[in-house]
Amino acid sequence: MEWLKYPARPAYPEAVAQTRPASKATVAADVWRDLFSFFWSSGSRNALVLASQELGVTPGHVKALLELQPEKPRPMGTLAESLHCDASNATWLVDRLEERGLVERGTVPTDRRVKTVVLTPLGAKTRAAVIDRLHEPPEDLLALDREDLEELRAALAKLPKSELPFGA
């Protein structure tokens, strides 16, 4: 696995780093590690856990809810693929969401063998609330001064644009 090749610490010991500039790849690895660590410890991971606790479900159920788009029925098989799980696992997740009135099942009119799942109005409202919570900046980010935030935003704007997760 390629990602296992990255060191757990900066590639150069402190003494060497002071005498020899780090390579661009090393700096990029350090930045990525810091971003990931910050995201993992204070970002949406915590918001996802809190949202799942409030709904009385697991984070996996919340992820399933987020994978669905309002008013767009989705085949259960493609939901399972997007969740990287077995179809029976997706069925279990949808069962719990359906019990809470967040989703309902259906069929494709042209092929009744294909089972679909779609958000209910309550599910769409709940999904939107979870997304809003995931987008709330953590306190440590809010603690940065405006100039630092603008520099960070400018640096991140140079990265390739990608589709927002969950169509958020």
C-alpha positions in Angstrom: 0.0 0.0 0.0 1.4 3.3 -1.2 0.2 5.3 1.8 2.2 3.2 4.2 5.4 4.5 2.8 4.9 7.9 4.4 6.8 8.3 7.7 5.0 8.9 10.9 7.3 11.9 11.6 9.0 14.5 9.4 11.5 12.7 7.1 14.5 14.6 8.6 15.5 14.7 12.2 15.5 18.1 13.8 19.3 18.6 13.5 19.4 17.6 9.8 16.3 19.7 9.0 18.1 22.8 10.3 21.1 22.3 8.0 19.4 20.9 4.9 16.1 22.2 3.6 13.4 19.6 3.4 12.3 18.4 0.0 9.0 19.7 -1.4 7.5 16.2 -1.0 8.5 16.1 2.7 6.9 19.5 3.3 3.8 18.4 1.4 3.7 15.2 3.6 4.0 17.3 6.7 1.2 19.7 5.7 -1.1 16.8 4.7 -0.4 15.0 8.0 -1.1 18.2 9.9 -4.4 18.9 8.0 -5.5 15.3 8.4 -4.7 15.3 12.1 -6.5 18.6 12.6 -9.6 17.3 10.7 -9.6 14.0 12.5 -9.3 15.4 16.0 -11.4 18.5 15.8 -13.4 18.5 12.6 -16.3 16.8 11.2 -15.5 13.4 12.7 -16.7 14.8 16.0 -19.7 16.3 14.4 -20.6 13.0 12.7 -20.4 11.2 16.1 -22.5 13.9 17.8 -25.1 13.7 14.9 -25.3 9.9 15.2 -25.8 10.1 18.9 -28.6 12.6 18.6 -30.3 10.4 16.0 -29.7 7.3 18.1 -27.9 5.5 15.3 -24.3 4.7 14.3 -22.0 7.0 12.3 -22.5 4.5 9.5 -26.2 5.2 9.4 -25.4 8.9 9.2 -23.1 8.3 6.3 -25.9 6.3 4.6 -28.2 9.3 5.1 -25.7 11.6 3.7 -25.2 9.4 0.6 -28.8 9.9 -0.4 -30.0 13.0 -2.3 -33.4 14.6 -1.7 -36.1 13.5 -4.1 -33.7 11.1 -5.9 -34.4 7.4 -5.3 -31.2 5.4 -5.3 -30.9 1.7 -5.9 -29.9 -0.2 -2.8 -27.0 -1.8 -4.7 -25.4 1.5 -5.6 -25.9 2.8 -2.0 -24.0 -0.3 -0.8 -21.2 0.4 -3.3 -20.9 4.0 -2.2 -20.7 2.9 1.4 -18.2 0.2 0.5 -20.2 -2.5 2.2 -22.2 -5.6 1.4 -25.8 -5.2 0.2 -27.0 -6.9 3.4 -25.2 -4.3 5.5 -26.8 -1.5 3.5 -30.2 -3.2 4.1 -29.6 -3.2 7.9 -28.6 0.5 7.7 -31.7 1.4 5.7 -33.9 -0.6 8.1 -32.9 1.6 11.0 -33.2 4.8 9.0 -36.7 3.7 7.8 -37.7 2.9 11.4 -37.0 6.6 12.3 -39.0 7.9 9.3 -35.9 9.2 7.5 -36.1 7.1 4.4 -38.6 4.9 2.5 -38.1 2.1 0.1 -39.5 1.8 -3.4 -38.9 0.0 -6.7 -37.9 1.1 -10.1 -41.0 1.2 -12.3 -39.2 -0.4 -15.3 -37.7 -3.2 -13.1 -39.5 -4.1 -9.9 -36.6 -6.3 -8.9 -34.5 -3.2 -8.2 -35.2 -1.9 -4.7 -34.6 1.8 -4.1 -34.3 4.1 -1.1 -35.2 7.8 -0.9 -35.2 10.4 1.8 -38.5 11.4 3.3 -39.1 15.1 4.0 -37.9 14.5 7.6 -34.9 12.6 6.2 -34.0 15.5 3.8 -34.4 18.0 6.7 -32.2 15.9 9.0 -29.6 15.4 6.3 -29.4 19.2 5.7 -29.0 19.7 9.5 -26.2 17.2 9.7 -24.4 18.8 6.7 -24.8 22.2 8.4 -23.2 20.8 11.5 -20.3 19.2 9.5 -19.6 22.6 8.0 -19.4 24.4 11.3 -15.7 25.4 11.8 -14.1 24.0 14.9 -13.1 26.4 17.7 -9.4 26.1 17.0 -9.9 27.3 13.4 -12.1 30.1 14.6 -9.3 31.1 17.0 -7.0 32.0 14.1 -6.9 35.7 13.2 -8.5 36.8 10.0 -5.2 37.2 8.1 -4.1 33.6 8.9 -7.6 32.4 7.8 -7.3 34.4 4.5 -3.9 33.0 3.8 -5.1 29.5 4.5 -8.1 30.0 2.3 -5.9 31.3 -0.5 -3.5 28.4 -0.2 -6.3 25.9 -0.3 -7.9 27.7 -3.3 -4.8 26.7 -5.3 -5.7 23.0 -5.0 -7.7 21.3 -7.7 -11.5 21.8 -7.2 -13.4 18.6 -6.4 -17.0 17.7 -5.8 -18.1 18.4 -2.3 -18.8 15.2 -0.3 -22.4 14.3 -0.1 -23.3 16.9 -2.7 -23.1 19.5 0.2 
